[in-house]
Amino acid sequence: MHDRRAPSGGLKSVLPKLRRRLRSVALFEQLGPGLVTGAADDDPSGIATYSQAGAQFGYGLLWTMVLTYPLMTAIQMVSARIGRVTGCGLASNMARVLPRPLVIALVALLFIANTINIGADLAAMGEAAQLLVGRGAHLFTVIFAVGSLLLQLFVPYRRYVTFLKWLTLALFSYVAVLFVVRIPLAEAGLGLIWPNPRVLASKDGLLMIVAIFGTTISPYLFFWQSAQEVEDVEQDPAAEPLKDAPRQARRELRRMRLDTLVGMGLSNVIAISIIMATAATLHASGHVDIQTADQAARALQPVAGRFAFFLFSLGIIGTGLLSIPVLAGSAAYAVGEAQDWKCGLEHKPWEAVGFYSVLGAATLLGMGIIWSPIDPVKALLWSAVLNGVVAAPMMVAMMVVVARRSEMGRFTSRGSLMVWGWLATAVMVAAAGALLVTTLLGL
């Protein structure tokens, strides 16, 4: 006689695994704008900054990543909250707080900074591809630029954002580097929790700290995450701005909090991995003058082996493909919202001509930088300066908007989010001031 209870036991053993898988899928589905924003923060330009930090100072600046996590998380939560509650992007909301000419000027600076950043990222991607195949840096740069632009023009938003979420997995190639190099855990652990006094007292150390803050907290990230929250509302028939549908608030605010915490956490884990990898290889072997992402990838080859070099190059290309649409898209959202144009990646190009014109212009002008006499290192520097200058007043405007009942209704921010948001704003004001002073004085 057959045992009829056997299938039941098998089913009981399968159900817990099935539930765990369903929970994992449900968790990943909650991750969207915040995850993509955090991943885009580690673009090739950011990689260059973190690589230089690790190469020049070893593990001595790891603590900056621990410090920036709550600051960047708070300000990104503010940007997401403004978009989800009001149903409008940052430029639209800022226009209600700041004089219109000032908003247009800030948006213009954002466009310039993003375009320079796009050019630097594309150049790094082309050179990384050349390091893998041996030739064709400019050709690969054009392929990456045109491919990214076509993707934004002709792929529907919902499929596009799903693609971007999966592309974030390329970032773990930097974590993988740590498994093929030797890390002195005690020294690295101390660097995470204790600032090195010698680094703090040096001019170069101060400049690198300012650069890390400027790279980590950038205005294009504010615009992108806020705009994607608005886009999600517009594309979901059941969703409404929270001030019009407060019944949705509990679920959506919890989802945004989780999304942002995970996205910014991913960004900082990758940044820490880059600093640790370059500290363990480049700094340890005396290579302390790394100025671009492709130089960092090339320098890792003889020190950590071809496997580490391949992973580092793959990460540059993967994060570049992720960050170019964010840089170009955030510029298009900012300009379009400031001009009250129809905006959104879900629209066809002929339905939002102005929006897609700005997006295309930012990408193509950025691509043109590779044939200009502009030095890539100077391009990265001026991009950081512009981002630092633009971020400070934008963050002030965001904090004013998120606290105004006339804009946010019953969902004004208060408590710890306001404390951390204003603290992040104060840090960026100080960073912008330091960048301006050191630039103007030539220190």
C-alpha positions as CSV (number, residue, x, y, z in Angstrom):
1,M,0.0,0.0,0.0
2,H,1.3,3.5,-0.9
3,D,1.9,6.0,1.8
4,R,-0.5,8.9,1.0
5,R,1.1,11.1,3.6
6,A,4.4,11.3,1.7
7,P,3.4,14.1,-0.7
8,S,2.1,16.1,2.3
9,G,5.5,16.0,3.9
10,G,7.2,16.9,0.7
11,L,4.8,19.8,0.2
12,K,5.5,21.1,3.8
13,S,9.2,21.1,3.0
14,V,8.7,23.0,-0.2
15,L,6.3,25.7,1.1
16,P,8.8,27.5,3.3
17,K,11.3,27.8,0.4
18,L,8.5,29.0,-1.8
19,R,7.4,31.6,0.8
20,R,11.0,32.8,1.1
21,R,11.3,33.2,-2.7
22,L,8.1,35.1,-2.9
23,R,9.2,37.4,-0.1
24,S,12.4,38.0,-1.9
25,V,10.6,38.9,-5.2
26,A,8.2,41.1,-3.3
27,L,11.1,42.9,-1.6
28,F,12.9,43.5,-4.9
29,E,9.7,44.8,-6.5
30,Q,9.5,47.5,-3.8
31,L,13.0,48.7,-4.9
32,G,12.9,51.2,-7.7
33,P,13.8,54.9,-7.9
34,G,15.9,54.7,-4.7
35,L,17.8,51.6,-5.8
36,V,18.6,53.0,-9.3
37,T,19.5,56.4,-7.9
38,G,21.9,54.8,-5.4
39,A,23.5,52.7,-8.0
40,A,23.9,55.7,-10.4
41,D,25.8,57.5,-7.6
42,D,28.7,55.2,-8.2
43,D,29.3,56.3,-11.8
44,P,32.7,56.3,-13.5
45,S,33.3,59.8,-12.2
46,G,32.6,58.6,-8.7
47,I,34.8,55.6,-9.2
48,A,37.7,57.9,-10.1
49,T,37.2,59.9,-6.9
50,Y,37.0,56.8,-4.7
51,S,39.9,55.1,-6.5
52,Q,42.1,58.2,-5.9
53,A,41.0,58.3,-2.3
54,G,42.0,54.6,-1.8
55,A,45.2,54.9,-3.8
56,Q,46.4,58.2,-2.1
57,F,45.3,57.7,1.5
58,G,44.8,53.9,1.8
59,Y,42.0,53.1,4.3
60,G,42.3,56.5,6.0
61,L,39.1,58.0,4.4
62,L,36.7,55.0,4.8
63,W,35.0,56.8,7.6
64,T,33.6,59.4,5.2
65,M,31.4,56.8,3.6
66,V,29.9,55.9,7.0
67,L,29.3,59.6,7.7
68,T,27.7,60.3,4.3
69,Y,25.2,57.4,4.5
70,P,22.7,59.0,6.8
71,L,23.2,62.4,5.1
72,M,22.6,61.2,1.6
73,T,19.7,58.9,2.7
74,A,17.9,61.8,4.4
75,I,18.2,64.2,1.4
76,Q,17.1,61.5,-1.1
77,M,14.2,60.7,1.2
78,V,13.2,64.3,1.1
79,S,13.4,64.4,-2.7
80,A,11.3,61.2,-3.0
81,R,8.8,62.5,-0.5
82,I,8.3,65.7,-2.4
83,G,7.6,63.9,-5.7
84,R,5.3,61.3,-4.2
85,V,3.3,63.6,-2.1
86,T,2.8,66.5,-4.5
87,G,2.8,64.6,-7.8
88,C,5.2,67.2,-9.2
89,G,9.0,67.2,-9.8
90,L,11.5,69.3,-7.9
91,A,11.8,72.1,-10.4
92,S,8.0,72.6,-10.3
93,N,8.0,72.7,-6.5
94,M,11.1,74.9,-6.3
95,A,9.5,77.5,-8.6
96,R,6.9,78.0,-5.9
97,V,9.6,78.8,-3.3
98,L,12.4,80.5,-5.3
99,P,12.2,83.3,-7.9
100,R,11.8,81.9,-11.4
101,P,15.0,83.4,-12.7
102,L,16.9,81.8,-9.9
103,V,15.3,78.4,-10.6
104,I,16.2,78.7,-14.3
105,A,19.8,79.6,-13.4
106,L,20.2,76.6,-11.1
107,V,18.7,74.3,-13.8
108,A,21.1,75.7,-16.4
109,L,24.0,75.0,-14.1
110,L,22.7,71.5,-13.5
111,F,22.5,70.9,-17.2
112,I,26.1,72.1,-17.7
113,A,27.4,69.9,-14.8
114,N,25.5,66.9,-16.0
115,T,26.7,67.3,-19.6
116,I,30.4,67.5,-18.4
117,N,29.8,64.5,-16.2
118,I,28.3,62.5,-19.1
119,G,31.3,63.3,-21.2
120,A,33.7,62.1,-18.5
121,D,31.7,59.0,-17.9
122,L,31.5,58.1,-21.6
123,A,35.3,58.6,-22.0
124,A,36.0,56.3,-19.1
125,M,33.6,53.7,-20.5
126,G,35.3,53.8,-23.9
127,E,38.7,53.5,-22.4
128,A,37.6,50.6,-20.2
129,A,36.2,48.8,-23.2
130,Q,39.5,49.4,-25.1
131,L,41.4,47.9,-22.1
132,L,39.3,44.7,-22.5
133,V,39.6,44.3,-26.3
134,G,42.7,46.3,-27.1
135,R,41.4,49.1,-29.3
136,G,38.6,51.4,-30.3
137,A,38.1,53.7,-27.3
138,H,36.3,56.4,-29.4
139,L,34.2,53.9,-31.3
140,F,33.0,52.3,-28.0
141,T,32.3,55.7,-26.6
142,V,30.0,56.5,-29.6
143,I,28.3,53.1,-29.3
144,F,27.7,53.6,-25.6
145,A,26.3,57.1,-26.1
146,V,24.0,56.3,-29.0
147,G,22.9,53.0,-27.5
148,S,22.0,54.7,-24.2
149,L,20.1,57.4,-26.1
150,L,18.2,55.0,-28.3
151,L,17.2,53.0,-25.2
152,Q,15.8,56.1,-23.5
153,L,14.0,57.2,-26.7
154,F,12.3,53.9,-27.7
155,V,12.1,51.5,-24.8
156,P,8.9,51.9,-22.7
157,Y,9.5,53.2,-19.2
158,R,8.3,50.2,-17.3
159,R,10.6,47.8,-19.2
160,Y,13.4,50.4,-19.0
161,V,13.2,50.8,-15.2
162,T,13.2,47.0,-14.8
163,F,16.3,46.8,-16.9
164,L,18.0,49.5,-14.8
165,K,17.2,47.6,-11.6
166,W,18.8,44.4,-12.8
167,L,21.8,46.3,-14.2
168,T,22.7,47.4,-10.7
169,L,24.0,43.8,-10.1
170,A,27.0,44.9,-12.2
171,L,28.1,47.0,-9.2
172,F,28.9,43.8,-7.2
173,S,31.9,43.3,-9.5
174,Y,33.7,45.8,-7.2
175,V,32.8,43.7,-4.2
176,A,34.2,40.6,-6.0
177,V,37.6,42.4,-6.3
178,L,37.9,42.1,-2.5
179,F,37.9,38.3,-2.8
180,V,41.1,38.3,-4.9
181,V,43.2,40.8,-3.0
182,R,44.5,40.7,0.6
183,I,42.7,43.2,3.0
184,P,44.3,44.0,6.4
185,L,41.0,43.8,8.4
186,A,42.3,45.6,11.5
187,E,43.5,48.6,9.5
188,A,40.4,48.7,7.3
189,G,38.1,48.4,10.4
190,L,39.9,51.3,12.1
191,G,39.6,53.4,8.9
192,L,35.8,52.9,9.0
193,I,35.3,54.4,12.4
194,W,38.3,56.7,13.1
195,P,39.5,59.6,11.0
196,N,43.2,59.7,10.5
197,P,44.5,63.0,12.0
198,R,47.3,63.3,9.5
199,V,44.8,63.1,6.6
200,L,42.6,65.7,8.2
201,A,45.5,68.0,8.8
202,S,46.7,67.9,5.2
203,K,45.5,70.1,2.3
204,D,45.2,67.1,0.0
205,G,43.3,65.2,2.5
206,L,40.8,68.1,3.0
207,L,40.3,68.5,-0.7
208,M,39.7,64.7,-1.1
209,I,37.1,64.8,1.7
210,V,35.3,67.7,0.0
211,A,35.4,65.8,-3.3
212,I,33.9,62.7,-1.7
213,F,31.0,64.7,-0.3
214,G,30.5,66.4,-3.6
215,T,30.5,63.1,-5.5
216,T,28.2,61.4,-3.0
217,I,25.5,64.1,-2.7
218,S,24.8,65.5,-6.2
219,P,21.7,67.4,-7.4
220,Y,21.1,65.2,-10.4
221,L,20.3,62.4,-8.0
222,F,17.6,64.6,-6.3
223,F,15.9,65.3,-9.6
224,W,16.0,61.8,-10.8
225,Q,14.5,60.1,-7.7
226,S,11.8,62.7,-7.3
227,A,10.9,62.5,-11.0
228,Q,10.7,58.7,-11.0
229,E,8.3,58.9,-8.0
230,V,6.1,61.2,-10.1
231,E,6.5,58.9,-13.1
232,D,5.4,55.9,-11.1
233,V,2.3,57.7,-10.0
234,E,1.4,58.7,-13.5
235,Q,1.8,55.2,-14.9
236,D,-0.2,53.4,-12.1
237,P,-3.9,54.0,-12.5
238,A,-4.5,53.2,-8.8
239,A,-1.8,55.6,-7.6
240,E,-2.4,59.3,-6.7
241,P,-0.3,62.0,-5.1
242,L,-0.4,61.3,-1.4
243,K,-1.8,64.7,-0.5
244,D,-4.8,63.7,-2.6
245,A,-4.9,60.1,-1.5
246,P,-3.7,60.0,2.1
247,R,-5.0,56.4,2.5
248,Q,-2.0,55.3,0.3
249,A,0.5,57.1,2.5
250,R,1.4,54.4,5.0
251,R,2.3,51.8,2.4
252,E,4.1,54.3,0.0
253,L,6.1,56.1,2.7
254,R,7.3,52.7,4.0
255,R,8.2,51.6,0.5
256,M,10.1,54.9,-0.2
257,R,12.0,54.5,3.1
258,L,13.0,50.9,2.3
259,D,13.9,51.8,-1.3
260,T,16.1,54.7,-0.3
261,L,17.8,53.0,2.6
262,V,18.7,50.0,0.4
263,G,19.7,52.1,-2.6
264,M,22.0,54.5,-0.6
265,G,23.3,51.5,1.3
266,L,24.2,49.8,-1.9
267,S,25.9,53.0,-3.1
268,N,28.1,53.2,0.0
269,V,29.0,49.5,0.1
270,I,30.3,49.8,-3.5
271,A,32.2,53.0,-2.7
272,I,33.7,51.3,0.4
273,S,34.7,48.3,-1.8
274,I,36.4,50.6,-4.4
275,I,38.4,52.4,-1.7
276,M,39.4,49.2,0.0
277,A,40.3,47.5,-3.3
278,T,42.5,50.4,-4.5
279,A,44.0,50.8,-1.0
280,A,44.9,47.1,-0.9
281,T,46.5,47.1,-4.3
282,L,47.5,50.5,-5.6
283,H,48.3,52.2,-2.3
284,A,50.1,49.2,-1.0
285,S,52.3,48.9,-4.1
286,G,53.1,52.7,-4.2
287,H,50.7,53.7,-7.0
288,V,49.2,56.8,-5.4
289,D,48.5,59.1,-8.3
290,I,45.4,57.7,-10.0
291,Q,43.4,60.4,-11.7
292,T,40.8,58.5,-13.8
293,A,38.7,55.4,-13.6
294,D,40.5,53.7,-16.6
295,Q,43.9,54.3,-14.9
296,A,42.6,52.6,-11.8
297,A,41.5,49.6,-13.8
298,R,44.8,49.4,-15.7
299,A,46.8,49.7,-12.4
300,L,44.9,46.8,-10.9
301,Q,46.0,44.4,-13.6
302,P,49.6,43.7,-12.6
303,V,48.8,43.9,-8.9
304,A,45.6,41.9,-8.5
305,G,45.7,39.8,-11.6
306,R,43.6,39.8,-14.8
307,F,40.5,38.6,-13.0
308,A,40.4,41.8,-10.8
309,F,41.2,44.0,-13.8
310,F,38.3,42.4,-15.8
311,L,35.9,42.9,-13.0
312,F,36.9,46.5,-12.4
313,S,36.5,47.3,-16.1
314,L,33.2,45.6,-16.3
315,G,32.0,47.6,-13.3
316,I,33.0,50.9,-15.1
317,I,31.0,50.0,-18.2
318,G,28.0,48.7,-16.2
319,T,27.8,51.7,-13.9
320,G,28.3,54.0,-16.9
321,L,25.4,52.4,-18.7
322,L,23.4,53.0,-15.6
323,S,24.4,56.5,-14.8
324,I,24.3,58.1,-18.3
325,P,20.4,57.8,-18.5
326,V,20.2,59.2,-15.0
327,L,22.4,62.2,-15.7
328,A,20.7,63.0,-19.1
329,G,17.2,62.2,-17.7
330,S,17.6,64.3,-14.6
331,A,18.7,67.3,-16.8
332,A,15.7,66.8,-19.0
333,Y,13.3,66.6,-16.1
334,A,14.7,69.7,-14.5
335,V,14.6,71.8,-17.7
336,G,11.2,70.5,-18.7
337,E,9.6,71.1,-15.3
338,A,11.1,74.6,-15.1
339,Q,9.5,75.3,-18.5
340,D,6.3,73.5,-17.7
341,W,6.8,71.1,-20.6
342,K,5.3,67.6,-20.9
343,C,7.9,65.3,-19.2
344,G,8.4,61.6,-18.8
345,L,10.2,58.6,-20.2
346,E,6.9,56.9,-20.8
347,H,5.9,59.4,-23.4
348,K,6.9,58.9,-27.0
349,P,9.6,61.2,-28.3
350,W,7.0,63.1,-30.5
351,E,4.7,63.5,-27.5
352,A,7.4,65.3,-25.4
353,V,9.6,67.0,-27.9
354,G,11.2,69.5,-25.5
355,F,11.9,66.9,-22.8
356,Y,13.6,64.4,-25.3
357,S,15.5,67.3,-27.0
358,V,17.2,68.2,-23.7
359,L,17.9,64.5,-23.0
360,G,19.5,64.0,-26.4
361,A,21.4,67.3,-26.3
362,A,22.9,66.4,-22.9
363,T,24.0,63.0,-24.2
364,L,25.4,64.1,-27.5
365,L,27.1,67.2,-26.2
366,G,28.7,65.0,-23.5
367,M,29.9,62.6,-26.2
368,G,31.5,65.5,-28.0
369,I,33.7,66.2,-25.1
370,I,35.9,63.3,-26.0
371,W,37.0,65.1,-29.2
372,S,37.5,68.5,-27.4
373,P,40.8,69.8,-25.9
374,I,39.2,69.7,-22.4
375,D,41.3,67.6,-20.0
376,P,39.3,64.8,-18.5
377,V,40.6,65.5,-15.0
378,K,39.7,69.1,-15.2
379,A,36.3,68.2,-16.5
380,L,35.7,66.0,-13.5
381,L,36.9,68.8,-11.2
382,W,34.7,71.4,-12.7
383,S,31.8,69.0,-12.7
384,A,32.3,68.4,-9.0
385,V,32.6,72.2,-8.3
386,L,29.3,72.9,-10.2
387,N,27.5,70.0,-8.5
388,G,28.7,71.3,-5.1
389,V,27.6,74.8,-5.8
390,V,24.2,73.8,-7.3
391,A,23.5,71.2,-4.6
392,A,23.6,73.7,-1.7
393,P,20.8,76.1,-2.7
394,M,18.7,73.3,-4.1
395,M,18.9,71.4,-0.8
396,V,17.9,74.6,1.0
397,A,14.9,74.9,-1.3
398,M,14.0,71.3,-0.9
399,M,14.0,71.5,2.9
400,V,11.8,74.6,2.7
401,V,9.3,72.8,0.4
402,V,9.1,69.6,2.4
403,A,8.3,71.6,5.5
404,R,5.5,73.7,3.9
405,R,2.0,72.6,4.6
406,S,0.8,74.6,1.5
407,E,2.8,72.3,-0.7
408,M,2.9,69.0,1.3
409,G,-0.5,69.1,3.1
410,R,-0.5,66.8,6.1
411,F,2.7,65.1,4.9
412,T,5.2,67.8,5.8
413,S,8.5,66.3,7.2
414,R,9.3,66.6,10.8
415,G,11.5,65.0,13.4
416,S,14.6,63.1,12.5
417,L,14.2,63.5,8.8
418,M,14.3,67.3,9.1
419,V,17.3,67.1,11.5
420,W,19.3,64.9,9.1
421,G,18.1,66.8,6.1
422,W,19.3,70.2,7.4
423,L,22.5,68.6,8.6
424,A,23.2,67.3,5.1
425,T,22.4,70.7,3.7
426,A,24.8,72.4,6.2
427,V,27.5,69.9,5.2
428,M,27.0,70.6,1.5
429,V,27.0,74.4,2.1
430,A,30.4,74.0,3.8
431,A,31.6,71.7,1.1
432,A,30.6,74.1,-1.6
433,G,32.3,76.9,0.2
434,A,35.5,74.9,0.6
435,L,35.5,74.0,-3.0
436,L,35.0,77.6,-4.1
437,V,37.7,78.9,-1.8
438,T,40.3,76.3,-2.8
439,T,39.5,76.7,-6.5
440,L,39.6,80.5,-6.5
441,L,42.8,80.7,-4.4
442,G,44.4,77.9,-6.4
443,L,45.2,75.9,-3.2
